[in-house]
Amino acid sequence: MVLAGIVGFLIVATSCRGTSSARWAADAPSTPSAPSTADLEQENSSSEITLMPGDIIDIKFAYAGQFNETLTVRPDGKVELLLVGEVVARGKAPSELRDELTELYSAHLKYPQLAVIVRALHERRVYVGGEVHKPGLLELPGELSVLEAIMQAGGFDMEKAEPANVIIVRHGKDGRQHGYALDLKSSLDGKEARPFLLQPRDIIYVPRTRIANIDQWISQHLYKLLPPLSVGYGF
């Protein structure tokens, strides 16, 4: 079952076309290949969850209880509500969805104040692979950094691992895969470094050698992490 979950996770991760890359060098943020400060803030500043397909949410109105609903985010990332119809929920924080719905309902209700309450989170996991002692799936119940996830996976195999070039593959809101190279060597050396927080379905890969072109590596090597099976599995 664990193997099936890993396979399904990686199959989903490689299903989107196109990648984009950036570098997060914790001990050298001014390097030319580093993303801008604004990009890093957007990716990593908030610990608020974002909604995904399968998540269950309550929509509660302060003054119009007849419109209260319990909804499951559909596979296409949308929810359908009374009066306003289909709304994209995927990739949005509950507070973002609340603000959007309040604006939409203001055209229909005199007092549109509402709350978006998360009732259940679906498949909050990440995958750690490469040169770690216990590669596999990890639960993501809350805030977790890349280094913490690697430690949960048994830590680096220091005889083989390249901790200065850890690869993160993430699904962006634009539907593309985004690759990041993290320098975790400074953290291992005891230097203060800003943590990179994980999101559901992130893939962490610890290589043996430095990867210069992240996009090319994702397109050429991500499938090689899969066992030689011809059958897809759900995750």
C-alpha positions in Angstrom: 0.0 0.0 0.0 2.9 2.4 0.8 4.5 1.6 -2.6 1.2 2.2 -4.4 0.8 5.6 -2.6 4.3 6.7 -3.6 3.8 5.7 -7.2 0.4 7.4 -7.4 1.9 10.5 -5.8 4.7 10.8 -8.3 2.4 10.0 -11.3 0.2 12.9 -10.3 3.2 15.1 -9.8 4.5 14.5 -13.3 1.1 14.9 -15.1 1.3 18.7 -15.6 3.2 20.0 -18.6 6.0 22.6 -18.2 8.3 23.5 -15.3 9.8 26.7 -14.0 12.8 26.8 -11.6 14.3 29.0 -9.0 17.0 28.8 -6.4 16.8 29.3 -2.6 20.3 29.6 -1.2 19.8 30.1 2.5 23.3 31.3 3.0 23.6 33.3 -0.2 20.3 35.1 -1.0 22.0 37.6 -3.3 23.3 35.1 -5.8 22.1 35.9 -9.4 20.1 32.7 -9.7 18.1 33.4 -6.5 14.4 34.3 -6.9 13.4 37.8 -5.9 12.5 38.6 -2.3 8.8 39.0 -3.4 8.8 35.5 -4.9 10.3 34.0 -1.7 7.8 35.9 0.5 4.9 34.6 -1.7 6.1 31.0 -1.5 7.1 30.8 2.1 5.8 33.6 4.3 2.4 32.2 5.3 1.6 29.1 7.2 -2.1 29.3 6.4 -3.3 26.3 4.6 -4.5 26.4 1.0 -7.5 24.4 -0.2 -7.2 21.4 -2.4 -9.6 18.9 -4.1 -11.2 16.6 -1.5 -11.1 19.2 1.3 -14.4 19.7 3.1 -15.4 23.2 4.1 -18.4 24.9 5.8 -19.8 28.1 4.5 -21.5 29.9 7.4 -23.5 33.1 7.0 -23.9 35.5 10.0 -27.3 36.8 8.9 -28.5 34.4 6.2 -28.3 30.9 7.7 -30.6 29.5 4.9 -27.5 29.7 2.6 -25.2 27.8 4.9 -23.6 24.8 3.1 -21.1 22.0 3.6 -19.0 21.5 0.5 -16.3 19.3 -0.8 -13.8 20.8 -3.2 -14.3 19.0 -6.5 -11.5 17.4 -8.6 -11.5 20.4 -10.8 -10.8 22.6 -7.8 -14.2 24.3 -7.7 -17.2 24.5 -5.4 -20.7 25.4 -6.4 -22.8 27.6 -4.1 -26.3 28.9 -4.1 -26.9 32.2 -5.8 -23.3 32.7 -7.0 -22.6 29.4 -8.8 -19.2 27.9 -9.4 -16.2 29.4 -7.6 -12.5 28.2 -7.7 -11.4 27.1 -4.3 -8.2 25.3 -5.1 -5.0 27.0 -4.2 -6.8 29.7 -2.1 -6.5 30.1 1.7 -9.8 30.0 3.5 -9.5 33.7 4.2 -9.0 34.4 0.5 -12.1 32.4 -0.4 -14.1 34.1 2.4 -13.2 37.6 1.0 -14.1 36.5 -2.6 -17.4 35.0 -1.5 -18.3 38.0 0.6 -17.8 40.2 -2.5 -19.9 37.9 -4.7 -22.7 37.6 -2.2 -22.8 41.4 -1.7 -24.7 41.5 -5.0 -27.4 39.3 -3.6 -27.5 39.9 0.2 -27.8 43.0 2.3 -25.5 41.5 4.9 -23.1 39.1 3.2 -20.8 38.5 6.1 -19.7 34.8 6.2 -17.0 32.5 7.4 -15.2 29.6 5.6 -14.5 26.9 8.1 -12.3 23.9 7.2 -13.8 20.7 8.4 -11.4 18.1 6.8 -8.2 18.1 4.9 -7.6 15.5 2.2 -4.3 13.8 1.4 -1.9 16.2 3.1 1.4 14.4 2.3 4.8 15.0 0.8 7.4 12.6 -0.6 11.1 12.5 0.3 13.5 10.6 -2.0 17.1 10.4 -3.0 20.0 10.1 -0.6 18.1 9.8 2.7 18.0 6.8 5.0 14.2 6.3 4.9 12.7 7.6 1.6 8.9 7.6 1.3 5.7 9.5 2.1 5.3 11.7 5.1 2.1 13.1 6.6 1.8 16.9 6.6 -0.5 17.6 9.5 0.7 21.2 9.9 3.7 23.4 9.3 6.8 21.4 8.3 10.1 22.6 6.8 12.2 20.8 4.2 15.0 20.1 6.7 12.5 18.7 9.2 11.0 16.4 6.6 14.4 15.1 5.7 15.1 14.4 9.3 11.8 12.5 9.6 13.0 10.5 6.6 16.1 9.3 8.5 18.3 12.2 7.7 20.9 12.7 4.9 23.1 9.8 3.8 26.2 11.9 4.3 28.4 9.6 2.4 26.4 10.2 -0.8 24.1 13.2 -0.3 24.7 16.7 -1.6 22.9 18.9 1.0 23.9 22.1 -0.8 21.6 21.3 -3.7 18.3 19.7 -2.4 15.6 19.8 -5.1 11.9 20.7 -4.3 9.2 20.0 -7.0 6.0 21.9 -6.3 2.7 22.3 -8.1 1.9 25.9 -8.7 -1.4 27.6 -8.9 -0.8 28.0 -12.7 -0.9 24.2 -13.0 2.8 23.9 -13.8 5.6 22.2 -11.8 8.0 24.6 -10.1 11.5 23.4 -9.2 13.6 24.9 -6.4 17.2 24.2 -5.4 17.8 24.6 -1.6 21.2 25.0 0.0 20.8 23.2 3.4 24.5 22.8 4.1 24.6 26.1 6.1 21.8 24.8 8.4 23.8 21.5 8.9 26.8 23.6 9.8 24.8 25.3 12.5 24.3 28.7 10.8 21.0 30.5 11.1 18.9 30.0 8.0 15.3 30.7 7.0 13.2 27.5 6.7 11.4 26.6 3.5 7.9 25.5 4.4 6.4 22.5 2.6 3.0 22.3 0.9 0.9 19.2 0.2 2.2 17.1 -2.7 5.7 18.6 -2.6 8.5 16.3 -3.7 11.8 16.6 -1.9 14.8 15.0 -3.7 18.3 14.8 -2.2 20.8 14.2 -5.1 24.3 12.8 -5.0 25.7 15.6 -7.1 24.8 19.2 -7.8 22.0 19.7 -10.3 22.7 22.7 -12.5 19.5 22.7 -14.6 16.5 22.0 -12.5 14.0 22.1 -15.3 15.9 19.6 -17.4 16.4 17.3 -14.4 12.6 17.3 -13.7 11.7 16.5 -17.3 14.4 13.8 -17.7 14.7 12.1 -14.3 11.5 12.5 -12.3 9.9 9.4 -13.9 13.1 7.4 -12.9 12.0 7.7 -9.3 9.1 5.4 -10.1 9.4 1.6 -9.9 9.1 -0.2 -13.3 5.4 -0.7 -13.2 2.9 -0.1 -16.0 -0.2 0.3 -13.8 -1.2 3.6 -12.3 -2.2 3.9 -8.6 -4.4 6.4 -6.8 -3.0 8.5 -4.0 
